[in-house]
Amino acid sequence: MRLQSAIFDMDGTLLDSMDMWTDLGPSMLRRLGVEPDGTDQANLLHKPLSEKAAYCKEKYGLPQTIAEIMAAGAAIVEEFYSTQVQAKPGVPEFLSLLKMEGVWMYVATATDRPLVEMALAHTGLRDYFRGIVTCAEAGAGKESPEVYERAMRRLRSGKKDTVVFEDALFAIRTAKAAGFRVAGVYDKVSQSDQEEIRRLSDYYIQSYEEMYHQGLPEGTDGL
């Protein structure tokens, strides 16, 4: 029996987009005419946009309101997803192979739906997926398995027949703890976590191009 369904994270898994997120704080400051001092990327990396805006306003004494600063950040993200973002090398070919094999696929992401729609349209990936579910729609982030559970129900599948593709260690831990099979996907932003990602994952993808050329092995233990 072959794999029946697959659930894909978007950023860092399907798309080469994590550099944009890691540099969003400094990029937002530059758009507002301020040169960051070199410590801001690390300080802002894991903060939501509202906290990024508040941090920048306080540290640099910006005259803009927090709403205006957030709007500058949102504009950067929208421009990136609608005109610049690229799929990781080999992703279209790999998804095409899965589709040809009859695998049903869904996107499960923490990114807001309008941005997801922009990104998948720009990269030409939208038609490979039967649908999208976001963490906001599921009512919980990826510290909870609800976004994966919801995608699985929509795919009319079960955990033994589903693989979750993820690049982030914390999300891989969540999916594994919930009983999913997991394919860990390499992304350079998570370089320091790769040893643990390899250990936890049922499968490990260093390169989609390699996966595509290897093909899909037969049997329940293979992709």
C-alpha positions as CSV (number, residue, x, y, z in Angstrom):
1,M,0.0,0.0,0.0
2,R,1.3,3.4,-0.9
3,L,1.2,6.7,1.0
4,Q,-2.3,8.0,0.8
5,S,-2.0,11.6,2.0
6,A,0.6,14.2,2.9
7,I,0.4,17.4,4.9
8,F,3.0,20.1,4.1
9,D,4.1,23.1,6.2
10,M,4.8,26.0,3.9
11,D,7.6,28.3,5.0
12,G,11.0,26.5,5.1
13,T,9.4,23.3,3.9
14,L,7.8,24.1,0.5
15,L,9.2,27.6,0.1
16,D,12.6,29.2,0.4
17,S,11.2,31.9,2.6
18,M,12.7,31.8,6.0
19,D,15.4,34.4,5.3
20,M,12.7,36.9,4.7
21,W,11.2,36.2,8.2
22,T,14.6,36.2,10.0
23,D,15.4,39.6,8.4
24,L,11.9,41.2,8.7
25,G,12.7,43.3,11.7
26,P,15.8,45.0,10.2
27,S,14.1,45.3,6.8
28,M,11.2,47.1,8.5
29,L,13.6,49.5,10.1
30,R,15.3,50.3,6.9
31,R,12.0,50.9,5.2
32,L,11.3,53.5,7.8
33,G,14.7,55.2,7.2
34,V,16.6,53.7,10.2
35,E,19.7,51.6,9.9
36,P,19.6,48.7,12.5
37,D,22.5,48.4,14.8
38,G,23.3,44.7,14.2
39,T,21.6,43.3,17.3
40,D,18.0,43.7,16.1
41,Q,17.7,40.5,13.9
42,A,18.3,38.2,16.9
43,N,16.2,40.3,19.3
44,L,13.3,40.4,16.8
45,L,13.4,37.0,15.3
46,H,10.7,35.2,17.2
47,K,8.5,38.1,18.0
48,P,5.1,38.6,16.4
49,L,4.8,41.7,14.1
50,S,3.0,43.8,16.8
51,E,6.0,43.2,19.3
52,K,8.5,43.9,16.5
53,A,6.8,47.2,15.9
54,A,6.7,48.1,19.6
55,Y,10.4,47.2,20.1
56,C,11.4,49.3,17.1
57,K,9.4,52.3,18.2
58,E,10.8,52.2,21.7
59,K,14.4,51.5,20.9
60,Y,14.8,54.0,18.0
61,G,12.2,56.6,19.1
62,L,10.3,56.2,15.8
63,P,7.8,59.0,15.1
64,Q,5.4,56.5,13.5
65,T,2.6,54.8,15.4
66,I,2.8,51.1,16.1
67,A,0.1,50.6,13.5
68,E,2.1,52.4,10.9
69,I,5.2,50.5,11.8
70,M,3.3,47.2,11.5
71,A,1.9,48.3,8.1
72,A,5.5,48.8,6.9
73,G,6.3,45.2,8.0
74,A,3.2,43.8,6.4
75,A,4.0,45.5,3.1
76,I,7.4,43.8,3.0
77,V,5.8,40.4,3.6
78,E,3.1,40.9,1.0
79,E,5.5,42.1,-1.6
80,F,7.8,39.1,-0.9
81,Y,5.0,36.5,-1.2
82,S,3.3,38.1,-4.2
83,T,6.4,38.8,-6.3
84,Q,9.6,37.2,-5.0
85,V,9.2,34.0,-3.1
86,Q,10.4,30.8,-4.7
87,A,9.7,27.1,-4.1
88,K,12.6,25.1,-2.8
89,P,14.6,23.4,-5.6
90,G,12.8,20.2,-6.7
91,V,9.5,20.9,-4.9
92,P,7.3,21.2,-8.1
93,E,8.8,18.0,-9.4
94,F,8.3,16.1,-6.1
95,L,4.7,17.3,-5.7
96,S,4.0,16.3,-9.3
97,L,5.3,12.8,-8.5
98,L,3.2,12.5,-5.4
99,K,0.1,13.7,-7.4
100,M,0.8,11.2,-10.1
101,E,0.9,8.5,-7.5
102,G,-2.5,9.5,-6.3
103,V,-1.4,11.1,-3.0
104,W,-3.8,13.7,-1.7
105,M,-2.1,16.8,-0.2
106,Y,-2.9,19.6,2.1
107,V,-1.0,22.7,3.4
108,A,-1.0,23.3,7.2
109,T,0.8,26.5,8.1
110,A,1.1,29.3,10.7
111,T,1.1,31.9,7.9
112,D,-2.1,33.8,7.4
113,R,-4.4,32.6,4.5
114,P,-4.1,35.6,2.2
115,L,-0.3,35.4,2.3
116,V,-0.5,31.6,1.7
117,E,-2.7,32.1,-1.3
118,M,-0.4,34.8,-2.7
119,A,2.7,32.6,-2.2
120,L,1.2,29.4,-3.7
121,A,-0.2,31.4,-6.7
122,H,3.2,33.1,-7.3
123,T,5.1,29.8,-7.2
124,G,2.5,27.8,-9.2
125,L,2.0,25.3,-6.4
126,R,-1.6,25.9,-5.6
127,D,-3.2,23.2,-7.8
128,Y,-1.2,20.4,-6.2
129,F,-3.2,20.8,-2.9
130,R,-6.7,19.9,-2.0
131,G,-6.8,22.7,0.5
132,I,-5.2,24.9,3.1
133,V,-5.6,25.2,6.8
134,T,-3.9,27.8,8.9
135,C,-3.1,27.8,12.6
136,A,-5.4,30.8,13.0
137,E,-8.3,28.8,11.5
138,A,-7.4,25.8,13.7
139,G,-7.4,28.0,16.8
140,A,-3.9,27.0,17.9
141,G,-0.3,27.2,16.9
142,K,1.9,24.3,16.1
143,E,2.6,23.6,19.8
144,S,-0.8,21.8,19.3
145,P,-1.5,19.1,16.7
146,E,-4.9,20.6,15.8
147,V,-3.8,22.1,12.5
148,Y,-2.5,18.7,11.4
149,E,-5.5,16.9,12.7
150,R,-7.8,19.2,10.8
151,A,-5.9,18.7,7.6
152,M,-6.0,15.0,8.0
153,R,-9.8,14.9,8.5
154,R,-10.3,17.0,5.4
155,L,-8.1,14.5,3.5
156,R,-10.3,11.7,4.9
157,S,-7.2,9.8,6.0
158,G,-5.7,8.3,9.1
159,K,-2.3,8.8,10.8
160,K,-0.9,5.5,9.6
161,D,-1.4,6.6,6.0
162,T,-0.3,10.3,6.4
163,V,3.1,11.9,6.4
164,V,3.6,15.4,7.8
165,F,6.4,17.4,6.1
166,E,8.0,20.0,8.4
167,D,11.3,21.9,8.8
168,A,10.9,23.2,12.3
169,L,12.0,21.1,15.3
170,F,9.2,22.2,17.6
171,A,6.5,21.4,15.0
172,I,8.1,18.0,14.3
173,R,8.0,17.2,18.0
174,T,4.3,18.1,18.0
175,A,3.4,16.0,15.0
176,K,5.4,13.0,16.3
177,A,3.8,13.2,19.8
178,A,0.4,13.2,18.1
179,G,1.2,9.9,16.3
180,F,1.9,11.2,12.8
181,R,4.7,9.9,10.6
182,V,7.0,12.9,9.9
183,A,9.4,13.8,7.1
184,G,11.9,16.3,8.4
185,V,12.9,18.8,5.7
186,Y,16.3,20.5,5.8
187,D,16.3,24.3,5.9
188,K,19.5,26.3,6.6
189,V,17.8,28.6,9.1
190,S,17.4,25.5,11.3
191,Q,20.9,24.2,10.8
192,S,21.6,23.9,14.5
193,D,18.6,21.6,14.9
194,Q,19.4,19.1,12.1
195,E,20.8,16.4,14.3
196,E,17.7,16.3,16.5
197,I,15.4,16.6,13.4
198,R,17.1,13.6,11.9
199,R,16.7,11.6,15.1
200,L,13.0,12.3,15.5
201,S,11.9,12.1,11.9
202,D,10.7,8.9,10.2
203,Y,12.2,10.3,7.0
204,Y,14.7,13.1,6.3
205,I,14.8,15.2,3.2
206,Q,18.1,17.0,2.6
207,S,17.0,17.9,-1.0
208,Y,13.7,17.4,-2.9
209,E,15.7,17.1,-6.0
210,E,17.3,13.9,-4.6
211,M,13.9,12.6,-3.5
212,Y,12.4,13.2,-7.0
213,H,15.2,11.4,-8.8
214,Q,15.1,8.5,-6.3
215,G,11.3,8.1,-6.9
216,L,8.8,6.7,-4.4
217,P,9.6,3.3,-2.9
218,E,7.0,0.6,-2.6
219,G,5.5,-0.4,0.7
220,T,4.1,1.1,3.9
221,D,7.5,2.1,5.2
222,G,8.5,4.3,2.3
223,L,7.2,7.6,0.9
